Amino acid sequence: MDTIPAEYHEPVKQHAATNFTVEPYARADNRTRQIDLALTNGWITQDERDQTVAYIG
């Protein structure tokens, strides 16, 4: 079951890429730490992980 409405999927990915790839959630040498943790825990799919990482600028 999706808990996030479909129209919010992309904004949520953009938010995660912007906010969860910097201190205190991740270090410069491992910017995808929290996103990878979400994948490992089954909270997101591999495709969602890849799409989110693509937003890291």
N, C-alpha and C positions, 0 to 999 in steps of 0.2 A: 504494500500500500504506500503510495506517495504521500508524504506528510507536507510537502511543499507544493503549492499549486504550480502547474506547468508554466504559467507566465512569469514565475519568479526563478525558474531554474538558472537562466543565464545571469541575472543579477546576483544570485547567490554564488555562482562560480566566480564571478568577477570580484565579489566581496572577499571570498576565501583566498583568491590569488593575491589580492592586495594586502589583506590584513593578517593572514595566518602564515605568511612566508617571511616574516621579519620577527625580530625580538619582541616579546619573550617566547613566542611560539616556535621559532626556528632560528637557526644560526646561518650566517652567510655561507658556510660550507655545506649546509644541508637545508636549503630553502623549502623543499617539498616535504619536510618531516611530518607536519600535521596532516597534509593531504594524503601522504602515503599511509599514515596511521588510520585515517578514515577508510581507505581501501582495504587495509589488512583486517579491520574490524567489520567489514561488510556494509558500512554505512553508505558507500558510493561504489559504483561500478568502475571497471578499468577505463571505459570510455569517458565517464564523468571525470575521473582523475586526469586523464589526458587532456580533456577539454579545459579543465580548470588550470592545469599547468601551462597550457598555451596562453592564458591570460597574464602570466607572470611577466612583468615588463622590466 
